[in-house]
Amino acid sequence: MKKIEAIIKPFKLDEVKEALHEVGVSGITVIEAKGFGRQKGHTELYRGAEYVVDFLPKVKLEVVVPAAQAEQVVEAIAAAAQTGRIGDGKIFVSPIETALRIRTGEKDEAAI
């Protein structure tokens, strides 16, 4: 099994969710986040004072899938989240040793 974490722009969430549904992903976790990478935030004016907004709004998605499906899921997220501009986000893939569905006691791939 693989855990796929993606940090994307918030307005791309619906497109990514639909792309994941199309490749057979049945559940995701979505977390509101703030961060910055190469875009380094931006400068804004508020009541005549200039200030730097370092942390930009992002959305973090987490999904656990069978290892055989991981590459297809990564490609679906990347295609749906891409705008071609700086700050599109990142995707991370990690191995998962075990999973357990608390309600039924199912383990590993049966639990996801």
Residue, then its C-alpha position, 0 to 999 in steps of 0.5 A: m500500500k502507498k500513502i499519497e499526500a498532495i498539497i494543491k491550490p484550494f480552487k483545484l480541490d473539486e477537479v482533483k476530487e473528480a479525477l480521483h473518483e474517475v480512477g476509483v479512489s473511494g475516500i480521501t482526507v482533506i486538510e486546510a493548510k497554509g504554506f509557501g515554497r518557491q513563490k515566497g508569498h506576496t506583498e499586500l497593502y492594508r490601511g496604507a501599510e505594506y505587509v508580506v503574506d508569507f503563508l498562502p492558503k493550500v489544501k492537503l489531500e491524503v489517500v491510501v491506495p494499493a501499491a499497483q494503483a499509486e502511479q495512476v493516482v499520482e498522475a490523476i492528481a497532477a493532471a487535475a491540479q496543474t495550472g502551469r503557474i508557480g505554487d501548483g503544489k507537490i505530491f509525496v508518496s510513502p509506503i504504508e505497512t498496515a491499515l486497520r478499519i476500526r469498525t470491522g477489524e478489516k486489515d490492509e487492502a481490505a481496510i482501504 
